[in-house]
Amino acid sequence: KAYREILEAITNGETAILLGARGTGKTALAVCALRSAAFQGRTVHHVDAADLFAEFRQTFRNEEASDSEMGLIAWYTEVGLLAIDETHDRGHTEYEDRILSRIVNKRYAALRSPTILISNETRSAASESLGASIVSRVHEAGKVIECDWPSFREPA
């Protein structure tokens, strides 16, 4: 059911948030969706939130336009399907919150909404950590998919 929901969200150009405990297969679901989109000819990109923000911090040392913060935001806006994993595993600084919101909002404005955000948080914790802007976008054009089954990594 969750895989159908994520494919439906991507097909409809929506933002999908995958929530659930570690080991429930959220990343595997997202990777399957990315592969499906790639087979359809879309560009795809999967990145952990910590790596994404490290990439943005790297621009502080670079002054070339292609390596600028605006250049990175433009690149992340243009990707056909973007999956940002481990959104709970970041510094939750104002800067990171602003960058994440800008990427989601620019993708929405550019009609490139198919974005997957993945978190180990509960629905309420994710709403708080992702912020009002992203939550509002998801309410308007997206869905939250809760992976509420047991971990596949835990022994039965």
LOBA-635277 format. One record per atom (N, C-alpha, C, O): chain; residue number from 1; residue in three letters; atom name; x, y, z. Coordinates in nm, 3 decimals. Example, Ala and Ser with C-alpha at 12.3 -4.5 7.8 and 13.67 -1.06 7.14 Angstrom:
 chain   n res atom      xx      yy      zz
     A   1 ala    N   1.319  -0.569   0.780
     A   1 ala   CA   1.230  -0.450   0.780
     A   1 ala    C   1.320  -0.330   0.780
     A   1 ala    O   1.424  -0.332   0.846
     A   2 ser    N   1.285  -0.225   0.708
     A   2 ser   CA   1.367  -0.106   0.714
     A   2 ser    C   1.290   0.003   0.787
     A   2 ser    O   1.341   0.114   0.804
//
This chain:
 chain   n res atom      xx      yy      zz
     A   1 lys    N   0.082  -0.120   0.000
     A   1 lys   CA   0.000   0.000   0.000
     A   1 lys    C   0.087   0.126   0.000
     A   1 lys    O   0.059   0.220  -0.075
     A   2 ala    N   0.191   0.130   0.083
     A   2 ala   CA   0.276   0.248   0.092
     A   2 ala    C   0.346   0.275  -0.041
     A   2 ala    O   0.361   0.391  -0.081
     A   3 tyr    N   0.389   0.169  -0.111
     A   3 tyr   CA   0.455   0.188  -0.239
     A   3 tyr    C   0.359   0.247  -0.341
     A   3 tyr    O   0.397   0.336  -0.417
     A   4 arg    N   0.235   0.199  -0.343
     A   4 arg   CA   0.134   0.257  -0.433
     A   4 arg    C   0.112   0.404  -0.401
     A   4 arg    O   0.099   0.487  -0.492
     A   5 glu    N   0.107   0.436  -0.273
     A   5 glu   CA   0.084   0.575  -0.232
     A   5 glu    C   0.199   0.666  -0.275
     A   5 glu    O   0.176   0.778  -0.320
     A   6 ile    N   0.322   0.619  -0.260
     A   6 ile   CA   0.435   0.704  -0.298
     A   6 ile    C   0.440   0.721  -0.450
     A   6 ile    O   0.469   0.830  -0.498
     A   7 leu    N   0.413   0.615  -0.525
     A   7 leu   CA   0.410   0.628  -0.671
     A   7 leu    C   0.298   0.721  -0.716
     A   7 leu    O   0.316   0.800  -0.809
     A   8 glu    N   0.184   0.714  -0.650
     A   8 glu   CA   0.072   0.804  -0.682
     A   8 glu    C   0.111   0.949  -0.655
     A   8 glu    O   0.082   1.037  -0.735
     A   9 ala    N   0.177   0.973  -0.543
     A   9 ala   CA   0.220   1.109  -0.508
     A   9 ala    C   0.318   1.163  -0.613
     A   9 ala    O   0.307   1.278  -0.656
     A  10 ile    N   0.412   1.080  -0.654
     A  10 ile   CA   0.511   1.122  -0.752
     A  10 ile    C   0.445   1.149  -0.888
     A  10 ile    O   0.475   1.248  -0.954
     A  11 thr    N   0.356   1.059  -0.928
     A  11 thr   CA   0.285   1.076  -1.054
     A  11 thr    C   0.204   1.206  -1.055
     A  11 thr    O   0.194   1.273  -1.157
     A  12 asn    N   0.148   1.240  -0.939
     A  12 asn   CA   0.067   1.362  -0.928
     A  12 asn    C   0.152   1.486  -0.902
     A  12 asn    O   0.097   1.595  -0.887
     A  13 gly    N   0.284   1.471  -0.896
     A  13 gly   CA   0.372   1.585  -0.874
     A  13 gly    C   0.366   1.638  -0.732
     A  13 gly    O   0.381   1.758  -0.709
     A  14 glu    N   0.345   1.550  -0.637
     A  14 glu   CA   0.328   1.592  -0.498
     A  14 glu    C   0.456   1.571  -0.417
     A  14 glu    O   0.550   1.504  -0.460
     A  15 thr    N   0.455   1.629  -0.298
     A  15 thr   CA   0.560   1.604  -0.200
     A  15 thr    C   0.510   1.495  -0.108
     A  15 thr    O   0.399   1.503  -0.054
     A  16 ala    N   0.591   1.393  -0.088
     A  16 ala   CA   0.555   1.283   0.001
     A  16 ala    C   0.651   1.282   0.118
     A  16 ala    O   0.772   1.295   0.101
     A  17 ile    N   0.596   1.266   0.237
     A  17 ile   CA   0.679   1.250   0.356
     A  17 ile    C   0.661   1.107   0.405
     A  17 ile    O   0.550   1.065   0.436
     A  18 leu    N   0.771   1.034   0.411
     A  18 leu   CA   0.771   0.897   0.463
     A  18 leu    C   0.816   0.902   0.608
     A  18 leu    O   0.926   0.949   0.638
     A  19 leu    N   0.731   0.854   0.698
     A  19 leu   CA   0.760   0.856   0.840
     A  19 leu    C   0.757   0.714   0.896
     A  19 leu    O   0.680   0.630   0.849
     A  20 gly    N   0.838   0.689   0.994
     A  20 gly   CA   0.835   0.559   1.061
     A  20 gly    C   0.965   0.532   1.134
     A  20 gly    O   1.064   0.603   1.119
     A  21 ala    N   0.962   0.426   1.214
     A  21 ala   CA   1.079   0.388   1.291
     A  21 ala    C   1.190   0.339   1.199
     A  21 ala    O   1.167   0.308   1.082
     A  22 arg    N   1.310   0.333   1.253
     A  22 arg   CA   1.424   0.279   1.179
     A  22 arg    C   1.394   0.134   1.138
     A  22 arg    O   1.335   0.057   1.214
     A  23 gly    N   1.435   0.100   1.016
     A  23 gly   CA   1.423  -0.038   0.972
     A  23 gly    C   1.290  -0.075   0.910
     A  23 gly    O   1.267  -0.192   0.879
     A  24 thr    N   1.201   0.022   0.890
     A  24 thr   CA   1.070  -0.011   0.834
     A  24 thr    C   1.067  -0.007   0.681
     A  24 thr    O   0.964  -0.037   0.620
     A  25 gly    N   1.179   0.029   0.620
     A  25 gly   CA   1.186   0.025   0.474
     A  25 gly    C   1.156   0.155   0.404
     A  25 gly    O   1.128   0.156   0.284
     A  26 lys    N   1.159   0.266   0.476
     A  26 lys   CA   1.129   0.396   0.415
     A  26 lys    C   1.226   0.428   0.301
     A  26 lys    O   1.184   0.467   0.192
     A  27 thr    N   1.354   0.411   0.328
     A  27 thr   CA   1.454   0.441   0.224
     A  27 thr    C   1.439   0.345   0.107
     A  27 thr    O   1.451   0.387  -0.008
     A  28 ala    N   1.414   0.217   0.135
     A  28 ala   CA   1.394   0.120   0.027
     A  28 ala    C   1.275   0.159  -0.061
     A  28 ala    O   1.282   0.147  -0.183
     A  29 leu    N   1.167   0.206   0.001
     A  29 leu   CA   1.050   0.253  -0.076
     A  29 leu    C   1.088   0.371  -0.165
     A  29 leu    O   1.051   0.376  -0.282
     A  30 ala    N   1.162   0.464  -0.107
     A  30 ala   CA   1.202   0.583  -0.184
     A  30 ala    C   1.294   0.545  -0.300
     A  30 ala    O   1.279   0.597  -0.410
     A  31 val    N   1.388   0.455  -0.276
     A  31 val   CA   1.480   0.412  -0.382
     A  31 val    C   1.403   0.343  -0.494
     A  31 val    O   1.434   0.363  -0.612
     A  32 cys    N   1.304   0.261  -0.460
     A  32 cys   CA   1.221   0.198  -0.564
     A  32 cys    C   1.148   0.304  -0.646
     A  32 cys    O   1.138   0.292  -0.768
     A  33 ala    N   1.097   0.406  -0.579
     A  33 ala   CA   1.028   0.514  -0.650
     A  33 ala    C   1.126   0.591  -0.739
     A  33 ala    O   1.091   0.629  -0.851
     A  34 leu    N   1.247   0.615  -0.690
     A  34 leu   CA   1.349   0.682  -0.770
     A  34 leu    C   1.384   0.600  -0.894
     A  34 leu    O   1.397   0.654  -1.004
     A  35 arg    N   1.398   0.469  -0.876
     A  35 arg   CA   1.428   0.382  -0.991
     A  35 arg    C   1.315   0.386  -1.094
     A  35 arg    O   1.340   0.392  -1.214
     A  36 ser    N   1.192   0.382  -1.045
     A  36 ser   CA   1.077   0.387  -1.134
     A  36 ser    C   1.078   0.518  -1.215
     A  36 ser    O   1.054   0.517  -1.336
     A  37 ala    N   1.106   0.629  -1.147
     A  37 ala   CA   1.111   0.759  -1.215
     A  37 ala    C   1.227   0.763  -1.315
     A  37 ala    O   1.212   0.818  -1.424
     A  38 ala    N   1.341   0.707  -1.278
     A  38 ala   CA   1.457   0.705  -1.369
     A  38 ala    C   1.426   0.623  -1.494
     A  38 ala    O   1.464   0.662  -1.604
     A  39 phe    N   1.357   0.509  -1.476
     A  39 phe   CA   1.319   0.427  -1.592
     A  39 phe    C   1.223   0.501  -1.684
     A  39 phe    O   1.214   0.471  -1.803
     A  40 gln    N   1.151   0.599  -1.628
     A  40 gln   CA   1.059   0.680  -1.709
     A  40 gln    C   1.130   0.800  -1.772
     A  40 gln    O   1.067   0.882  -1.838
     A  41 gly    N   1.262   0.809  -1.752
     A  41 gly   CA   1.340   0.916  -1.815
     A  41 gly    C   1.357   1.041  -1.731
     A  41 gly    O   1.410   1.141  -1.780
     A  42 arg    N   1.315   1.037  -1.606
     A  42 arg   CA   1.333   1.154  -1.519
     A  42 arg    C   1.472   1.152  -1.457
     A  42 arg    O   1.531   1.046  -1.437
     A  43 thr    N   1.522   1.271  -1.427
     A  43 thr   CA   1.643   1.277  -1.348
     A  43 thr    C   1.604   1.257  -1.202
     A  43 thr    O   1.498   1.302  -1.159
     A  44 val    N   1.688   1.188  -1.128
     A  44 val   CA   1.658   1.159  -0.988
     A  44 val    C   1.782   1.185  -0.902
     A  44 val    O   1.895   1.178  -0.951
     A  45 his    N   1.758   1.213  -0.775
     A  45 his   CA   1.869   1.232  -0.683
     A  45 his    C   1.824   1.195  -0.542
     A  45 his    O   1.717   1.237  -0.497
     A  46 his    N   1.907   1.117  -0.473
     A  46 his   CA   1.883   1.079  -0.334
     A  46 his    C   1.998   1.135  -0.252
     A  46 his    O   2.114   1.117  -0.288
     A  47 val    N   1.967   1.203  -0.142
     A  47 val   CA   2.071   1.262  -0.058
     A  47 val    C   2.027   1.257   0.088
     A  47 val    O   1.910   1.277   0.119
     A  48 asp    N   2.123   1.229   0.177
     A  48 asp   CA   2.094   1.241   0.320
     A  48 asp    C   2.095   1.388   0.355
     A  48 asp    O   2.174   1.465   0.301
     A  49 ala    N   2.007   1.427   0.446
     A  49 ala   CA   1.997   1.568   0.485
     A  49 ala    C   2.131   1.622   0.534
     A  49 ala    O   2.168   1.734   0.499
     A  50 ala    N   2.203   1.546   0.614
     A  50 ala   CA   2.332   1.593   0.666
     A  50 ala    C   2.429   1.624   0.552
     A  50 ala    O   2.502   1.723   0.558
     A  51 asp    N   2.430   1.540   0.448
     A  51 asp   CA   2.518   1.563   0.333
     A  51 asp    C   2.472   1.684   0.253
     A  51 asp    O   2.555   1.762   0.205
     A  52 leu    N   2.343   1.700   0.239
     A  52 leu   CA   2.288   1.815   0.168
     A  52 leu    C   2.334   1.945   0.234
     A  52 leu    O   2.380   2.036   0.166
     A  53 phe    N   2.322   1.952   0.366
     A  53 phe   CA   2.360   2.075   0.435
     A  53 phe    C   2.511   2.093   0.439
     A  53 phe    O   2.558   2.207   0.440
     A  54 ala    N   2.588   1.986   0.440
     A  54 ala   CA   2.734   1.997   0.430
     A  54 ala    C   2.771   2.056   0.294
     A  54 ala    O   2.862   2.138   0.284
     A  55 glu    N   2.700   2.015   0.191
     A  55 glu   CA   2.723   2.067   0.057
     A  55 glu    C   2.695   2.218   0.053
     A  55 glu    O   2.770   2.294  -0.009
     A  56 phe    N   2.588   2.261   0.118
     A  56 phe   CA   2.557   2.404   0.122
     A  56 phe    C   2.660   2.481   0.204
     A  56 phe    O   2.699   2.591   0.166
     A  57 arg    N   2.705   2.424   0.315
     A  57 arg   CA   2.808   2.492   0.396
     A  57 arg    C   2.938   2.505   0.318
     A  57 arg    O   3.013   2.601   0.337
     A  58 gln    N   2.966   2.409   0.230
     A  58 gln   CA   3.086   2.414   0.148
     A  58 gln    C   3.087   2.538   0.059
     A  58 gln    O   3.194   2.589   0.025
     A  59 thr    N   2.971   2.588   0.021
     A  59 thr   CA   2.965   2.707  -0.066
     A  59 thr    C   3.019   2.830   0.003
     A  59 thr    O   3.054   2.928  -0.063
     A  60 phe    N   3.027   2.829   0.136
     A  60 phe   CA   3.081   2.944   0.207
     A  60 phe    C   3.227   2.968   0.170
     A  60 phe    O   3.275   3.081   0.179
     A  61 arg    N   3.298   2.863   0.128
     A  61 arg   CA   3.440   2.872   0.093
     A  61 arg    C   3.462   2.892  -0.056
     A  61 arg    O   3.574   2.921  -0.098
     A  62 asn    N   3.357   2.877  -0.134
     A  62 asn   CA   3.367   2.886  -0.280
     A  62 asn    C   3.299   3.012  -0.329
     A  62 asn    O   3.191   3.047  -0.283
     A  63 glu    N   3.362   3.079  -0.421
     A  63 glu   CA   3.303   3.202  -0.471
     A  63 glu    C   3.258   3.192  -0.616
     A  63 glu    O   3.209   3.289  -0.672
     A  64 glu    N   3.275   3.075  -0.679
     A  64 glu   CA   3.230   3.056  -0.817
     A  64 glu    C   3.079   3.048  -0.819
     A  64 glu    O   3.019   2.986  -0.731
     A  65 ala    N   3.017   3.109  -0.918
     A  65 ala   CA   2.871   3.114  -0.926
     A  65 ala    C   2.809   2.975  -0.930
     A  65 ala    O   2.703   2.953  -0.870
     A  66 ser    N   2.872   2.880  -0.999
     A  66 ser   CA   2.814   2.746  -1.011
     A  66 ser    C   2.817   2.672  -0.877
     A  66 ser    O   2.741   2.577  -0.857
     A  67 asp    N   2.905   2.714  -0.787
     A  67 asp   CA   2.915   2.650  -0.657
     A  67 asp    C   2.850   2.734  -0.548
     A  67 asp    O   2.874   2.711  -0.429
     A  68 ser    N   2.769   2.830  -0.586
     A  68 ser   CA   2.706   2.920  -0.489
     A  68 ser    C   2.582   2.855  -0.429
     A  68 ser    O   2.531   2.755  -0.479
     A  69 glu    N   2.535   2.915  -0.322
     A  69 glu   CA   2.410   2.867  -0.261
     A  69 glu    C   2.296   2.874  -0.362
     A  69 glu    O   2.216   2.780  -0.371
     A  70 met    N   2.287   2.982  -0.437
     A  70 met   CA   2.181   2.995  -0.538
     A  70 met    C   2.197   2.889  -0.647
     A  70 met    O   2.097   2.836  -0.697
     A  71 gly    N   2.320   2.859  -0.685
     A  71 gly   CA   2.344   2.755  -0.785
     A  71 gly    C   2.300   2.618  -0.737
     A  71 gly    O   2.241   2.541  -0.812
     A  72 leu    N   2.327   2.589  -0.610
     A  72 leu   CA   2.284   2.461  -0.554
     A  72 leu    C   2.131   2.454  -0.544
     A  72 leu    O   2.072   2.351  -0.577
     A  73 ile    N   2.069   2.561  -0.500
     A  73 ile   CA   1.923   2.561  -0.491
     A  73 ile    C   1.863   2.540  -0.629
     A  73 ile    O   1.766   2.466  -0.644
     A  74 ala    N   1.920   2.605  -0.730
     A  74 ala   CA   1.871   2.587  -0.868
     A  74 ala    C   1.887   2.442  -0.911
     A  74 ala    O   1.796   2.386  -0.972
     A  75 trp    N   2.002   2.380  -0.879
     A  75 trp   CA   2.023   2.241  -0.917
     A  75 trp    C   1.921   2.150  -0.849
     A  75 trp    O   1.862   2.065  -0.915
     A  76 tyr    N   1.901   2.168  -0.719
     A  76 tyr   CA   1.805   2.085  -0.646
     A  76 tyr    C   1.661   2.111  -0.691
     A  76 tyr    O   1.575   2.024  -0.677
     A  77 thr    N   1.635   2.229  -0.745
     A  77 thr   CA   1.502   2.259  -0.797
     A  77 thr    C   1.477   2.186  -0.928
     A  77 thr    O   1.365   2.144  -0.955
     A  78 glu    N   1.581   2.172  -1.009
     A  78 glu   CA   1.565   2.115  -1.144
     A  78 glu    C   1.561   1.962  -1.149
     A  78 glu    O   1.514   1.907  -1.249
     A  79 val    N   1.607   1.895  -1.047
     A  79 val   CA   1.606   1.748  -1.047
     A  79 val    C   1.462   1.699  -1.060
     A  79 val    O   1.372   1.749  -0.992
     A  80 gly    N   1.440   1.602  -1.148
     A  80 gly   CA   1.305   1.551  -1.173
     A  80 gly    C   1.237   1.493  -1.051
     A  80 gly    O   1.118   1.517  -1.029
     A  81 leu    N   1.309   1.417  -0.970
     A  81 leu   CA   1.256   1.362  -0.845
     A  81 leu    C   1.367   1.367  -0.743
     A  81 leu    O   1.475   1.311  -0.764
     A  82 leu    N   1.342   1.433  -0.632
     A  82 leu   CA   1.440   1.450  -0.526
     A  82 leu    C   1.393   1.379  -0.400
     A  82 leu    O   1.279   1.396  -0.357
     A  83 ala    N   1.482   1.298  -0.342
     A  83 ala   CA   1.453   1.234  -0.213
     A  83 ala    C   1.557   1.282  -0.113
     A  83 ala    O   1.677   1.266  -0.134
     A  84 ile    N   1.510   1.341  -0.004
     A  84 ile   CA   1.598   1.386   0.104
     A  84 ile    C   1.572   1.294   0.223
     A  84 ile    O   1.464   1.295   0.282
     A  85 asp    N   1.672   1.215   0.255
     A  85 asp   CA   1.662   1.112   0.358
     A  85 asp    C   1.713   1.166   0.492
     A  85 asp    O   1.788   1.264   0.497
     A  86 glu    N   1.670   1.101   0.599
     A  86 glu   CA   1.719   1.132   0.734
     A  86 glu    C   1.698   1.280   0.769
     A  86 glu    O   1.788   1.343   0.825
     A  87 thr    N   1.582   1.336   0.737
     A  87 thr   CA   1.559   1.479   0.766
     A  87 thr    C   1.561   1.508   0.915
     A  87 thr    O   1.580   1.623   0.955
     A  88 his    N   1.543   1.407   0.997
     A  88 his   CA   1.550   1.424   1.142
     A  88 his    C   1.694   1.440   1.189
     A  88 his    O   1.719   1.491   1.298
     A  89 asp    N   1.790   1.397   1.107
     A  89 asp   CA   1.931   1.393   1.145
     A  89 asp    C   2.004   1.514   1.089
     A  89 asp    O   2.091   1.502   1.003
     A  90 arg    N   1.968   1.630   1.140
     A  90 arg   CA   2.031   1.754   1.096
     A  90 arg    C   2.041   1.847   1.216
     A  90 arg    O   1.990   1.815   1.324
     A  91 gly    N   2.104   1.960   1.197
     A  91 gly   CA   2.129   2.050   1.309
     A  91 gly    C   2.008   2.130   1.354
     A  91 gly    O   2.011   2.190   1.461
     A  92 his    N   1.903   2.132   1.274
     A  92 his   CA   1.783   2.211   1.303
     A  92 his    C   1.818   2.356   1.333
     A  92 his    O   1.762   2.419   1.422
     A  93 thr    N   1.913   2.408   1.255
     A  93 thr   CA   1.947   2.549   1.267
     A  93 thr    C   1.852   2.629   1.179
     A  93 thr    O   1.786   2.575   1.091
     A  94 glu    N   1.846   2.759   1.205
     A  94 glu   CA   1.763   2.845   1.120
     A  94 glu    C   1.806   2.836   0.975
     A  94 glu    O   1.723   2.833   0.884
     A  95 tyr    N   1.937   2.830   0.953
     A  95 tyr   CA   1.990   2.822   0.817
     A  95 tyr    C   1.943   2.694   0.748
     A  95 tyr    O   1.894   2.701   0.635
     A  96 glu    N   1.956   2.580   0.813
     A  96 glu   CA   1.913   2.454   0.753
     A  96 glu    C   1.763   2.453   0.729
     A  96 glu    O   1.717   2.408   0.624
     A  97 asp    N   1.687   2.503   0.825
     A  97 asp   CA   1.541   2.510   0.807
     A  97 asp    C   1.506   2.595   0.684
     A  97 asp    O   1.418   2.559   0.606
     A  98 arg    N   1.576   2.707   0.670
     A  98 arg   CA   1.549   2.798   0.557
     A  98 arg    C   1.586   2.732   0.425
     A  98 arg    O   1.511   2.742   0.328
     A  99 ile    N   1.700   2.663   0.419
     A  99 ile   CA   1.742   2.596   0.295
     A  99 ile    C   1.642   2.487   0.257
     A  99 ile    O   1.601   2.478   0.141
     A 100 leu    N   1.603   2.405   0.353
     A 100 leu   CA   1.507   2.298   0.324
     A 100 leu    C   1.375   2.356   0.274
     A 100 leu    O   1.318   2.306   0.177
     A 101 ser    N   1.326   2.459   0.340
     A 101 ser   CA   1.202   2.524   0.295
     A 101 ser    C   1.216   2.583   0.156
     A 101 ser    O   1.125   2.573   0.075
     A 102 arg    N   1.331   2.645   0.129
     A 102 arg   CA   1.351   2.706  -0.003
     A 102 arg    C   1.351   2.600  -0.112
     A 102 arg    O   1.293   2.620  -0.218
     A 103 ile    N   1.416   2.487  -0.087
     A 103 ile   CA   1.419   2.381  -0.188
     A 103 ile    C   1.278   2.329  -0.214
     A 103 ile    O   1.237   2.319  -0.329
     A 104 val    N   1.204   2.297  -0.110
     A 104 val   CA   1.068   2.245  -0.126
     A 104 val    C   0.979   2.349  -0.194
     A 104 val    O   0.904   2.316  -0.285
     A 105 asn    N   0.987   2.474  -0.151
     A 105 asn   CA   0.903   2.579  -0.210
     A 105 asn    C   0.939   2.609  -0.355
     A 105 asn    O   0.850   2.629  -0.437
     A 106 lys    N   1.068   2.611  -0.386
     A 106 lys   CA   1.108   2.637  -0.525
     A 106 lys    C   1.066   2.521  -0.616
     A 106 lys    O   1.024   2.544  -0.729
     A 107 arg    N   1.077   2.398  -0.568
     A 107 arg   CA   1.032   2.284  -0.647
     A 107 arg    C   0.881   2.294  -0.672
     A 107 arg    O   0.834   2.265  -0.781
     A 108 tyr    N   0.808   2.333  -0.570
     A 108 tyr   CA   0.663   2.351  -0.582
     A 108 tyr    C   0.632   2.461  -0.685
     A 108 tyr    O   0.549   2.441  -0.773
     A 109 ala    N   0.698   2.574  -0.673
     A 109 ala   CA   0.673   2.688  -0.763
     A 109 ala    C   0.712   2.657  -0.907
     A 109 ala    O   0.651   2.708  -1.000
     A 110 ala    N   0.815   2.573  -0.924
     A 110 ala   CA   0.862   2.538  -1.059
     A 110 ala    C   0.787   2.418  -1.116
     A 110 ala    O   0.825   2.363  -1.219
     A 111 leu    N   0.679   2.379  -1.047
     A 111 leu   CA   0.600   2.263  -1.087
     A 111 leu    C   0.686   2.137  -1.092
     A 111 leu    O   0.666   2.050  -1.176
     A 112 arg    N   0.782   2.130  -1.001
     A 112 arg   CA   0.870   2.015  -0.990
     A 112 arg    C   0.850   1.950  -0.854
     A 112 arg    O   0.945   1.899  -0.794
     A 113 ser    N   0.730   1.951  -0.805
     A 113 ser   CA   0.701   1.908  -0.669
     A 113 ser    C   0.743   1.767  -0.631
     A 113 ser    O   0.767   1.744  -0.512
     A 114 pro    N   0.754   1.672  -0.722
     A 114 pro   CA   0.783   1.538  -0.672
     A 114 pro    C   0.908   1.537  -0.585
     A 114 pro    O   1.021   1.533  -0.634
     A 115 thr    N   0.884   1.541  -0.458
     A 115 thr   CA   0.990   1.544  -0.358
     A 115 thr    C   0.953   1.444  -0.251
     A 115 thr    O   0.837   1.437  -0.209
     A 116 ile    N   1.050   1.367  -0.206
     A 116 ile   CA   1.027   1.272  -0.098
     A 116 ile    C   1.115   1.314   0.019
     A 116 ile    O   1.236   1.329   0.006
     A 117 leu    N   1.052   1.333   0.133
     A 117 leu   CA   1.123   1.363   0.257
     A 117 leu    C   1.108   1.241   0.348
     A 117 leu    O   0.997   1.190   0.364
     A 118 ile    N   1.217   1.195   0.406
     A 118 ile   CA   1.215   1.072   0.486
     A 118 ile    C   1.264   1.103   0.626
     A 118 ile    O   1.367   1.166   0.645
     A 119 ser    N   1.186   1.057   0.726
     A 119 ser   CA   1.222   1.086   0.865
     A 119 ser    C   1.184   0.969   0.955
     A 119 ser    O   1.087   0.898   0.930
     A 120 asn    N   1.262   0.951   1.060
     A 120 asn   CA   1.232   0.850   1.162
     A 120 asn    C   1.140   0.905   1.270
     A 120 asn    O   1.116   0.839   1.371
     A 121 glu    N   1.090   1.024   1.251
     A 121 glu   CA   1.007   1.089   1.352
     A 121 glu    C   0.861   1.047   1.342
     A 121 glu    O   0.817   0.990   1.242
     A 122 thr    N   0.787   1.077   1.449
     A 122 thr   CA   0.643   1.061   1.446
     A 122 thr    C   0.584   1.175   1.364
     A 122 thr    O   0.655   1.270   1.330
     A 123 arg    N   0.457   1.167   1.333
     A 123 arg   CA   0.391   1.272   1.255
     A 123 arg    C   0.403   1.407   1.323
     A 123 arg    O   0.437   1.506   1.258
     A 124 ser    N   0.376   1.414   1.453
     A 124 ser   CA   0.380   1.544   1.523
     A 124 ser    C   0.523   1.596   1.533
     A 124 ser    O   0.545   1.716   1.515
     A 125 ala    N   0.619   1.510   1.560
     A 125 ala   CA   0.759   1.555   1.569
     A 125 ala    C   0.809   1.602   1.432
     A 125 ala    O   0.881   1.701   1.423
     A 126 ala    N   0.772   1.532   1.325
     A 126 ala   CA   0.812   1.572   1.190
     A 126 ala    C   0.749   1.705   1.153
     A 126 ala    O   0.815   1.789   1.093
     A 127 ser    N   0.623   1.725   1.188
     A 127 ser   CA   0.557   1.853   1.160
     A 127 ser    C   0.631   1.968   1.226
     A 127 ser    O   0.648   2.074   1.168
     A 128 glu    N   0.674   1.945   1.349
     A 128 glu   CA   0.746   2.049   1.421
     A 128 glu    C   0.885   2.072   1.362
     A 128 glu    O   0.926   2.187   1.343
     A 129 ser    N   0.958   1.965   1.332
     A 129 ser   CA   1.095   1.982   1.284
     A 129 ser    C   1.102   2.029   1.138
     A 129 ser    O   1.195   2.102   1.103
     A 130 leu    N   1.008   1.989   1.054
     A 130 leu   CA   1.010   2.033   0.915
     A 130 leu    C   0.962   2.176   0.900
     A 130 leu    O   1.001   2.246   0.806
     A 131 gly    N   0.877   2.221   0.990
     A 131 gly   CA   0.833   2.360   0.989
     A 131 gly    C   0.700   2.381   0.919
     A 131 gly    O   0.656   2.300   0.838
     A 132 ala    N   0.638   2.492   0.954
     A 132 ala   CA   0.504   2.525   0.906
     A 132 ala    C   0.496   2.538   0.755
     A 132 ala    O   0.396   2.497   0.695
     A 133 ser    N   0.598   2.593   0.691
     A 133 ser   CA   0.595   2.613   0.547
     A 133 ser    C   0.588   2.480   0.472
     A 133 ser    O   0.506   2.463   0.382
     A 134 ile    N   0.673   2.385   0.509
     A 134 ile   CA   0.674   2.255   0.442
     A 134 ile    C   0.546   2.178   0.473
     A 134 ile    O   0.487   2.117   0.383
     A 135 val    N   0.503   2.180   0.597
     A 135 val   CA   0.380   2.111   0.636
     A 135 val    C   0.261   2.166   0.557
     A 135 val    O   0.175   2.090   0.512
     A 136 ser    N   0.256   2.297   0.541
     A 136 ser   CA   0.149   2.360   0.464
     A 136 ser    C   0.151   2.314   0.318
     A 136 ser    O   0.046   2.286   0.260
     A 137 arg    N   0.271   2.307   0.259
     A 137 arg   CA   0.283   2.260   0.120
     A 137 arg    C   0.233   2.116   0.107
     A 137 arg    O   0.165   2.082   0.010
     A 138 val    N   0.266   2.034   0.204
     A 138 val   CA   0.224   1.893   0.198
     A 138 val    C   0.073   1.882   0.213
     A 138 val    O   0.010   1.799   0.147
     A 139 his    N   0.014   1.964   0.300
     A 139 his   CA  -0.132   1.962   0.314
     A 139 his    C  -0.200   2.002   0.182
     A 139 his    O  -0.305   1.949   0.147
     A 140 glu    N  -0.138   2.096   0.111
     A 140 glu   CA  -0.196   2.143  -0.015
     A 140 glu    C  -0.170   2.047  -0.130
     A 140 glu    O  -0.260   2.016  -0.208
     A 141 ala    N  -0.045   2.000  -0.142
     A 141 ala   CA  -0.008   1.920  -0.258
     A 141 ala    C   0.088   1.809  -0.216
     A 141 ala    O   0.206   1.810  -0.250
     A 142 gly    N   0.035   1.714  -0.142
     A 142 gly   CA   0.121   1.605  -0.100
     A 142 gly    C   0.052   1.512  -0.005
     A 142 gly    O  -0.069   1.517   0.015
     A 143 lys    N   0.133   1.427   0.054
     A 143 lys   CA   0.076   1.332   0.150
     A 143 lys    C   0.184   1.283   0.245
     A 143 lys    O   0.303   1.280   0.214
     A 144 val    N   0.137   1.245   0.362
     A 144 val   CA   0.223   1.182   0.462
     A 144 val    C   0.193   1.033   0.457
     A 144 val    O   0.077   0.991   0.465
     A 145 ile    N   0.298   0.955   0.444
     A 145 ile   CA   0.284   0.809   0.440
     A 145 ile    C   0.353   0.754   0.563
     A 145 ile    O   0.475   0.763   0.577
     A 146 glu    N   0.275   0.696   0.652
     A 146 glu   CA   0.330   0.643   0.776
     A 146 glu    C   0.362   0.495   0.759
     A 146 glu    O   0.275   0.414   0.727
     A 147 cys    N   0.486   0.462   0.782
     A 147 cys   CA   0.533   0.323   0.776
     A 147 cys    C   0.529   0.272   0.920
     A 147 cys    O   0.630   0.273   0.991
     A 148 asp    N   0.412   0.228   0.961
     A 148 asp   CA   0.388   0.198   1.102
     A 148 asp    C   0.394   0.048   1.135
     A 148 asp    O   0.334   0.003   1.233
     A 149 trp    N   0.464  -0.026   1.055
     A 149 trp   CA   0.482  -0.169   1.079
     A 149 trp    C   0.616  -0.190   1.150
     A 149 trp    O   0.698  -0.099   1.158
     A 150 pro    N   0.637  -0.312   1.202
     A 150 pro   CA   0.764  -0.339   1.272
     A 150 pro    C   0.886  -0.330   1.181
     A 150 pro    O   0.876  -0.345   1.060
     A 151 ser    N   1.000  -0.305   1.243
     A 151 ser   CA   1.126  -0.299   1.173
     A 151 ser    C   1.158  -0.433   1.107
     A 151 ser    O   1.135  -0.539   1.166
     A 152 phe    N   1.212  -0.427   0.985
     A 152 phe   CA   1.257  -0.548   0.918
     A 152 phe    C   1.393  -0.592   0.972
     A 152 phe    O   1.434  -0.705   0.949
     A 153 arg    N   1.461  -0.505   1.043
     A 153 arg   CA   1.595  -0.535   1.094
     A 153 arg    C   1.592  -0.605   1.230
     A 153 arg    O   1.688  -0.671   1.268
     A 154 glu    N   1.483  -0.591   1.301
     A 154 glu   CA   1.472  -0.650   1.435
     A 154 glu    C   1.438  -0.798   1.422
     A 154 glu    O   1.360  -0.836   1.334
     A 155 pro    N   1.495  -0.881   1.506
     A 155 pro   CA   1.458  -1.024   1.502
     A 155 pro    C   1.312  -1.042   1.540
     A 155 pro    O   1.260  -0.970   1.625
     A 156 ala    N   1.246  -1.138   1.478
     A 156 ala   CA   1.103  -1.162   1.505
     A 156 ala    C   1.080  -1.218   1.644
     A 156 ala    O   0.966  -1.244   1.682
//
